[in-house]
Amino acid sequence: MKGFFKFVGAVVAIFAAVVGLLMIFDRVTQKNRVKDGYLDCDIPDVEDIDD
């Protein structure tokens, strides 16, 4: 039973390390992402379009 807990602990530790590395990689590669929602565009609303 002790070996099983070691195995589960090792799997959880490896999974946490992989997730942490993915979070760091995402943070480094996405430095220029939009921080406060969507970009403002000059596209007219549906009501403003003339048929």
Secondary structure, DSSP 8 states (H G I E B T S, - for coil): -HHHHHHHHHHHHHHHHHHHHHHHHHHHHTTTS-SSSS-------GGG---
